[in-house]
């Protein structure tokens, strides 16, 4: 990472508090992806970035926005038990299509800052993090607004962020995420976490592999590493949000943000009719992604990138027509 001066030290890029940090976990980082820390109120949230043109972050005063060849900037937020690494395959594809694409691990996920207490993971606080991250990214990239995508639980947080402060978001995409939750959601996970303090959720859900040495876990090693680092309070806070039956669709509609609702054709995790209804209520674009279930970013990243590129491009075109 020789492109970065004083590697490992904070770099004040347009006042953003963004700096290079070590990669997390056993999965190799794609060659075109940068690993970054973003300093916000809660602490350092870890992020990934893939952009259309090569080159490292630049010191304060440099501008790296549309003038660097980017169509625009996008921020991707992962879901329950997830992290920024869920977008390893999707980010380079978005960059190939001209987007300066970022993903962030939410507070308490993997190697991001993890405050103590379930109350630290309520709707307003998790949404506030995403607003702060978007503002920092906008400063780095010298743009006014960024496109926001939330996957599953990340969509719940992204909705709240857009309602909290829509000014920094050019659009909102909900990927496999619905208008509200339902009682008892992830109740088995919640009960296991409470009954087995200090034991990570991956081990609780995979008891036969709990004691398997790292060297013998293969592809599962990363998931165990991530679960070990993920805060139990974060999981309990996320479960509470996912079980919330309050529908925020009308609040989101009143914000007036351009939106897209999309999911895999076989998505089993959030009722698809809820997602379709939400799109109608918002007047939002609605897309079904072929050959995918609940994680199109992993199961069919090519088609997902194409749909996102088309939507974000259409948002830009509409904004230009209104000027």
N, C-alpha and C positions, 0 to 999 in steps of 0.2 A: 504494500500500500504506500509506495514511495511518493504518490501524488499528494499526500497529506503532509504539510509541515508539522514538526513537533508531534509525530504520531503518538496517540494515546493521551494527549493533552487537550483540554477544551479549546475549540476553535470558534471564535465569536463571528460567525458568518451572518452578517446583517443583523446582529443581535439575537441570533436564534438559539444559541446554546447547543449546537449540533456538533458531534465529534465522532471520529472512528472508534469502534470498540471491537473486542474479540468476538468471533462467531460463537454461537451456542450449539451444543449438541453434536451428535455423531454424524449427521448428514452433511455432506460436502456442500458448501455454498457455491451456487452457479458462478462461473467466471465473471459474468457481467454485473453481478449484484454486489453492492456495497453494504457493509454492516455498520450501523450508526447508533449512537445514543442521542436522545433528545431530552434535554433538561426542562422539566415542567414543574409545577408546584409540588406534586407528589414525590418527585425525585426523577431519576432517569428511566425513561421508557425506551426500550430497545426497538430498533427499526431496520428495515431493509430498503434499499433504493436501487432501481434499475432505470437507466435513462437512455435516450436515443443516441447521444453522442458520448464518446469516451472522454475521460478526464476526471480528476478528483475534485473534491470540494475546494472552494477558493476562499481566501481570507476575507475579512470584513471589508465591505465596500464593493466587492465583485458582484456582478449580476449574472444569474444563471437561468433566467426564465425563458420566455418564448424566443428570445434572441439566440438561444443556443440550439435552436432547431426543434424544440418540443412543441407538439400540438397543444399541450396543456399538462396539468399536474393532477394526479389522482392519489388518494389515500385509501388503503384497504385495511379493514378491521376484522380480526378473526373471531371465531365463535367459542362456544363452551368447550373447555378442555383444550383449546387451540392456542396458537401463537403465530407470530409473523412468518414462521417457516412453512406454514400451510400454503403460502403463496410463492414458494420457490419456483415452481414451474410457470405460474401465470405472469409474474413480474417481467421476466425477459421477453415474453411474447407481447406484452403491452408496450415495452420499450421498442421492440422491433416495429410496432405500428405507429411509433412516434410520440408515445406518452412518457412523461417523467413519472414513474410509478413507485409509490412508497407503500410499505406495510408496517404496521406497528403492533407489538405485543401489548395488550392492555395491562393496566396495573394488576399485579399479582400473578400474571401469566409468565411462566418460564423465568427468564432472566431480567424481567422488568421490575421496577420498584414495587415492593409489596408491603404496604402499611398493615398494621395489626388491627383486628376487629372487623366483624362482618359489616358493621355500620360504615366502614371505609369503602364499601363496594356497592353503595346504593346508586340509584339511577342518576341523580344530579352529579355525583362525583365522577362516575365513570364517563358520563357524557362530557363533563367539563374537561377531562383529560384530552378527549378527542378534539374539542374546540381548541385547546392550547397547542396540541400537536399540529393541527391544521394551520394555525396562525404562524407557528415556527417554520413549517414547510413553505408557506406562502412567502415568508421573508427570505428564506434561502433561495427560492426559485424566482423571486421578484414578480410574483403574480398577486392579484387581488383575491382570487378564490381558487379552491381546489374541488375536484370531483370526489365525492365520498361514497365508498361502498362498505356495507356491513354484511358479513356472512352469519346467518343463523342468530345466535345470541349477539354477535357483533352488529347485526341489523337492529336489534332492540336498542343497543347503545347508540348506533348511528342516528336512528330516528330521534332519540332524546337530544343528541348533539345538534341536529338540524333545528329542532324546536327551540333549544336553548339559545342558539346564536347562528341564524341562517346566513349572516352576512359573509362569512368566510367560505361558504359552500356553493359551488356552481351547479351541482346536481346531487341527487341521492339515489343510489342503487341498493335495493334490498335483495340479497342473494340467499334464497332458501330461508326466508324470514317473514313472519306474519305480523298481524296487527296487535296481537295480545297473546297472553299465555293462558294456562288453565291450571286449576288446582291439582296438586299431586304430581306435577311434572318433575321428573328426575327425583321422585321421592325415595326410590331405592338407593340412589347415589347419596342423597342427603342423609339418610339413616346410617349408611355405612360410614360416611365421614365422621358423623357424630359418635358412633359407637366404637370407632377405631382411631382415636386421635394419634397423630404421628405416623400413620400409614397412608401412603399416597394412593390416589384413586385408581391408578393403573394396576397396582398390586391387588387392590381389593376386587377389581373386576377381572383379574387374571391370576387367580390363586395358584393355579398349576405352574405358572412361570415365575412366581414371586421370588423364588430363591435361585433361579437360573443365573449363572455367571454372565456378566456383560458380554464376554467373548462369544457366548453361545446364543445370544438373543437375536442376532441378525438384524433384520429391518425393525424389530420391535425395540431395539435399544434406545433409539431416539425418543420413542413414546414414553418409555420408563424414565429416561433422563428428564423429560419435560414435566412429567407428573411429579417427580421428586422435587422439582424446583417451584412448582405451582402452589400458591397459597391455598390452604383449606378454607380460609376465610373468603378468598376470592370465589372459590367454587360455591360456597354457601350463599354468598351475595348474588352470584349469577343465577343460581337456582331460584332464589326469591324473585328476581326480576322475570325469569322465564315463567314463573307460576302466577304472575300478576295478570289479572283478568281485565284490567283497565285498557280500553281501546283508545289509542292516541291518534287515530287516523284523522279525525277532524282538526285536531291541533296542527298536525302536519300539513293538512290541506290549506289551512289558514296562513301558513308560512309562505306558501306560493312557490316552493322550490320544485323544479322539474325533477321528476322521479321515474324510475323504472323498477318493476318487480319482476324477478326472474328466478327460476328454479329448475332443477333437473327433472326430466320427464318421469323419473321413478322416485322422486323425493318422498321419503316416508316420514320425515321428522316433524314437518309442520303441515297441517292440512292444506292441500293444494287449493281447495275451494275458498279457503280463507284468503290465500294469497291473491287469487283471481278477483275476489270481491274487493279487497283492499285496492288493487289496481284500478278497478272501476270507480271506487269512491274518490280516489285521488286524481282521476283523469290521467293516470300514469301509463307509460308503455308497459306491455306485459309480454314476456318471452319465456318459452319453454326450451330448455337446452337438451338436445338429443344425447343419448348414450351417457347419461349422468343421473345420479340420485341426489344425495344431500350435499355432496362436495364437488360441484362441477369444476371448481378451480383445480382440483386434483384429478378427477375422473375424465374430464374432457376440457382441458385448459385451452386448446386451440379454438374450439367453438365459443367458449366463454370470452376469450380475448376479442374475437370477432364481433360478438354482440356488444361488448362494452365499447369497443372502438366506434362502432356505428352509432350507438346512443350518445356518447360524449361528443362525437363529431356533429351530430344533429343539434345538440344543445348549443355548441359554439356557433353553428350556422344560424340558429334562431336568434341568438343574442346579437349577431351582426346585423340581421334584418331589422331588429328593433332600434338600432342606433341611428 
